[in-house]
Amino acid sequence: MKRISLLAMLALSFTAYADDVVRLGNLKFAHYGAVSYMKEICGKQGIKLEERMFAKGPEIMPAIVAGEIDIAALASDGAISGRANGVPIVVVAGFARGGARLVAQAESGIRTLKDLKGKRVGVTRGGMQELLLMSELEKAGLTWADKPGKDVEIVYLAFPDLNQALAAKQIDAMCQSEPQSSQAINKKFGVELLKPYDTPLGEPYRVLVMSEKMYNEKKDVALRTMKCFVDATDAFIKDPALAEKYVREQMFKNQITSQDFRDAMDNAAYTYEVPLAHMDMATAMMQKYGVGRMANPPKAADWVKLDLVQKAKADLKVK
């Protein structure tokens, strides 16, 4: 009887462990693929990862506040804006860097930043691309506004609409994410103007955030979730063919070509951590340009918590 009881208890214990549910908010971009892949391998850590796709990072914040999302992948500016406005999140990892491009309409004759004077440039409001665009325009000595009257007219559009607007010549250029910017180039209606990484911000980081509740109250689940993240990222770094197959077939349902994916990832890189200096620089630039409407700009040291990802890497022997 005792033996049967012990086996039953072990079975129940395993079932409880395997039933830990973690809810992920994600975005549909090429360099977000390893985060999405977590749900395929999290079973090894006794985690059931439920993924929900959003149109852009700021839309994830209300879901975190409502307790519907535990972890989320987004650009650093989206995370900063959320934290500044009271969303209870901490940054627990960086998962990608790069992934942005300034693309001109192929027949526009635009070849330099100064050629944007008198033109209409599309970008998604509140995204890292907006911050990068403003930094580049300032560097070129150009003024901008979302209506006529300045050197450059900014046209705010959703990520999926930017390519359509560029193809239809409704805008002259765009600051776009990947793989959409590579698609525009490969389909011949766009040409690369530049990769906007030569400002004080450098290459933009995408970050993994976690609710404070999960970070503070569910340390074991949080650590196992980070092991899923490290494992998935390591798999994508070591096996580019796996990364391409998963992103193209599972995330994009074969709507992007192999060339689109490879060009996109030539302009991005997987990573595990994010420099605190980058987060503070992004915060300062958001304040400068009025991006994100921050009520209380956060200091990186107060809310960037990399202890879990560092322990996960050490436990899994991943450099």
Secondary structure, 3 states (H helix, E strand, C coil): CHHHHHHHHHHHHHHHHHCEEEEEEEECCHHHHHHHHHHHHHHHHCEEEEEEEECCHHHHHHHHHCCCCCEEEEEHHHHHHHHHCCCCEEEEEEEEEECEEEEEECCCCCCCHHHHCCCEEEECCCCHHHHHHHHHHHHCCCCEECCCCCCEEEEECCHHHHHHHHHCCCCCEEEEECCHHHHHHHCCCEEEEECCCCCCCCCCEEEEEEEHHHHHHCHHHHHHHHHHHHHHHHHHHHCHHHHHHHHHHHHCCCCCCHHHHHHHHHCEEECCCCCHHHHHHHHHHHHHHCCCCCCCCCCHHHHECCHHHHHHHHHHCCC
